[in-house]
Amino acid sequence: MLPKGQPNPEETLLETATRETREETGLEVVAGAQVGQVSYIFSWREGAGKPLVRIFKSVHYFLMEPVGGNLDAHDHEMDEVRWMGIDEAEHLASYKSDREIIVKARAMLMHQ
């Protein structure tokens, strides 16, 4: 899973990306170029008897460079956080949109 989350009020996309990466991975990062954006719709129910709500979400992905932190400091949302090669990340990605972002990131890194 690639880090993602909701922006806080008054937070820029880059600030959200670096905060969410820090919270979900434990790493301090510097954001680089934007890799892409994925938009999707999902349904959510707050609890039994509550109406089903359709949620529209856009996620913006950036290249990130780690500059500190510790993978053991990740939050409770992640069961496991670990380093892996980009080929393995592409193979393990559950969603086609995540695989496409990983492929695009690889291409961007090869042309730096």
C-alpha positions as CSV (number, residue, x, y, z in Angstrom):
1,M,0.0,0.0,0.0
2,L,1.2,3.5,-0.8
3,P,0.8,6.1,1.9
4,K,-2.2,8.3,1.5
5,G,-4.6,10.3,3.7
6,Q,-6.8,13.3,4.2
7,P,-5.3,16.8,4.2
8,N,-5.6,18.8,7.4
9,P,-7.2,22.3,7.1
10,E,-4.8,24.8,5.5
11,E,-2.4,22.0,4.5
12,T,-0.9,21.9,1.0
13,L,-0.8,18.6,-1.0
14,L,3.0,18.4,-0.4
15,E,2.5,18.9,3.4
16,T,-0.2,16.2,3.4
17,A,2.0,13.8,1.5
18,T,5.0,14.3,3.8
19,R,2.9,14.1,7.0
20,E,1.1,10.9,5.9
21,T,4.3,9.3,4.8
22,R,5.9,10.1,8.2
23,E,2.8,8.8,10.1
24,E,2.4,5.6,8.0
25,T,6.0,4.7,7.6
26,G,7.9,6.4,10.5
27,L,10.2,8.1,8.0
28,E,11.0,11.7,7.6
29,V,11.0,12.6,3.9
30,V,11.5,15.4,1.5
31,A,8.9,15.4,-1.3
32,G,10.0,15.6,-4.9
33,A,8.2,15.6,-8.2
34,Q,4.5,14.6,-8.4
35,V,4.2,11.2,-9.9
36,G,0.5,11.3,-10.6
37,Q,-3.1,11.4,-9.3
38,V,-5.6,8.7,-8.9
39,S,-9.4,9.3,-8.4
40,Y,-11.9,6.8,-7.3
41,I,-15.3,6.2,-5.6
42,F,-16.0,3.9,-2.7
43,S,-19.0,3.3,-0.4
44,W,-18.9,3.6,3.4
45,R,-21.4,3.0,6.2
46,E,-20.8,4.6,9.6
47,G,-22.5,1.8,11.4
48,A,-25.4,-0.5,11.5
49,G,-28.6,1.1,10.3
50,K,-26.7,4.1,8.9
51,P,-27.1,5.0,5.2
52,L,-24.5,4.0,2.7
53,V,-22.5,7.0,1.6
54,R,-20.5,7.3,-1.6
55,I,-17.1,8.9,-1.2
56,F,-15.2,10.5,-4.0
57,K,-11.4,10.5,-3.4
58,S,-8.4,11.9,-5.2
59,V,-5.0,10.8,-4.2
60,H,-1.8,12.7,-5.3
61,Y,1.5,10.7,-5.3
62,F,5.0,12.2,-5.1
63,L,8.5,10.9,-5.2
64,M,9.9,10.9,-1.7
65,E,13.5,10.9,-0.4
66,P,14.0,9.6,3.1
67,V,16.1,11.9,5.3
68,G,15.6,10.3,8.7
69,G,13.2,8.5,11.0
70,N,12.7,4.9,11.7
71,L,10.4,2.3,10.1
72,D,9.6,1.0,13.6
73,A,7.9,4.3,14.3
74,H,5.0,3.8,11.9
75,D,1.4,4.2,13.1
76,H,-1.2,1.5,13.9
77,E,-2.8,1.8,10.4
78,M,0.1,-0.3,9.0
79,D,0.7,-3.9,10.1
80,E,4.1,-4.0,8.4
81,V,6.4,-1.4,6.9
82,R,9.6,-2.5,5.1
83,W,12.0,-1.6,2.3
84,M,11.6,-3.5,-1.0
85,G,12.8,-3.1,-4.6
86,I,10.5,-1.3,-7.0
87,D,10.0,-4.5,-9.0
88,E,8.7,-6.3,-5.9
89,A,6.5,-3.3,-5.0
90,E,4.9,-3.4,-8.4
91,H,4.3,-7.2,-8.1
92,L,2.8,-6.9,-4.6
93,A,0.6,-3.9,-5.3
94,S,-3.1,-4.9,-4.9
95,Y,-4.6,-2.3,-7.2
96,K,-4.0,-1.6,-10.9
97,S,-3.8,2.2,-10.1
98,D,-1.1,1.6,-7.5
99,R,0.9,-0.5,-10.0
100,E,0.6,2.2,-12.6
101,I,1.9,4.8,-10.2
102,I,4.9,2.6,-9.3
103,V,5.7,2.0,-13.0
104,K,5.5,5.8,-13.6
105,A,7.7,6.5,-10.6
106,R,10.3,3.9,-11.9
107,A,10.4,5.7,-15.3
108,M,10.8,9.1,-13.6
109,L,13.7,7.8,-11.4
110,M,15.4,6.3,-14.4
111,H,15.4,9.7,-16.2
112,Q,16.8,11.7,-13.3
